[in-house]
Amino acid sequence: MSEQYDVIVVGAGPAGSTCARYAAMGGASVLLLEKDRDIGMPVRCGEAVSNRSLERIVDIDPRWIAATVNRFRLISPSGHIVEPDLGGHGYVLERRIFDYDLARLAAGAGAQVRTKSYVDGLLPGNGRSSTDLHKPAGTLSPSKDTSPADGPSPAGHGWSGVSMTWKGERREAHARIIVGADGVESRVGKWAGIDTTTHIRDMETCAQMTLTGVDLDDDVCEFYFGNDTAPMGYLWVFPKGNGMANVGVGISGMASKKRAAIRYLQDFIARRFPGAGVLTTVAGGVPCAVTVDTLVKENVVLVGDAAHQVNPMSGGGITSGMIGGRMAGEAIARALRADDLSLLQDYPKQWEKEIGAKHRTYHRMKSAVYKFPDETLDDIAVNVLRLAPEKRTIWGVFRTALRHQPKLVWEMVKTFGLK
Amino acid sequence: MLLIEIKPNTCDFCGCCVGVCPEDAIELQEAHIDIIEDRCTNCAKCVWVCPFEVFVFNKPARKQPAES
């Protein structure tokens, strides 16, 4: 059985659903595929976003918000506490509802949403038969002498669709454009010849629990730093209201070689929340890298974590993925209306201009900060606490942290237009 | 020869390992994970990044020195 659409989006997270929505709003017929049996579950995320970035990308429904946060508390290895001025507020989301609603908005715009659809290959554009996922890597390309990395496929229009299993049945779906929104475990990009492999240094490997019966300030997000707590990463405690909290840790894959994320989390929870109930325990991975080099290759487009659109400093990827999804969805709709796939290239250009360059600076900042030993982290906290209160902003913290690296501070000032 | 093994009933299917696998050698479905033996080069990146210590790297047995 085969179907034909303008666009197939693989993955119904925030980036995929947003891309599907904007492509459908622009007049495209869209199939949105999700491998899991439901959308938004399990939640593999800290769930925090800033109000400004979320407002910029979607009309906020109060049902999505578990808690509104007015303060950030950064805790150094020896326990110095810095509370930089946020200049706004944050939300801790209820992603079970949020992700579901974003897919509903896509459906409302006309997209077909289908769960339990496990995509396992791209269909070549030159009419060859379906790919076989168990063949050795590389055979998924249209043909060996014109591997995707070498340029356009023989037919000149890339890939004709995807192969998948749906309720145990083999299926194919065809489309003019295929969007890889398949998250940290993205394979769509690899099949199209785009290098999406995350270096283990940049992979933040995460363990997260939802706790009940905890006592904490409901308007504060806490971040713990230090080699014993979260080497090359941080541990977060985010309130979710009603005595609940999203507590998790992300550490670099380099640190995870020695000790896994779940062990750091278990230690912390035993110390800090000994009597808490555990509602969920989940694993996760966040690609804290610069954006992939190639966001569009022929008729394959990448968005969200699949495109490494996560802010590499904070590890936050909800709103930046949605922005990528929206830019891509709009470019797709324009390209289809004009019947000119070269217009897809508007998307990488817009991404680079508005976000990509900033993420490169964030990545350099992260790479510098992650090398700091505990003494340096404590020293930064002490120095920030010596600043006048009005200077204790997030930028004040970074300026203090990177004061021995004036080049990087200058780059920060230039990239983010700071004064 | 595949040296990497997945401990049964420990995987949370998060995809961290797939993200770092340079060979596209991991098949990850909603609640099923498999290493594609033909592609795996035993580089162990999946072992290193797994948040739940799901993978085991079985070091190849050293060749016994020939008896004199």
Interface residues (C-beta under 8 A of the other chain):
Chain A: K35 D36 R37 P42 R44 K116 Y118 D120 L133 H134 K135 P136 A137 G183 V184 E185 S186 R187 K190 W191 T197 T198 H199 I200 M203 T205 C206 A207 G253 S256 K257 A260 A261 I262 T281 V282 A283 G284 G285 P287
Chain B: D12 C14 G15 C16 C17 V18 G19 V20 C21 P22 E23 D24 A25 E27 L28 Q29 E30 I36 D38 R39 K45 W48 V49 C50 P51 F52 E53
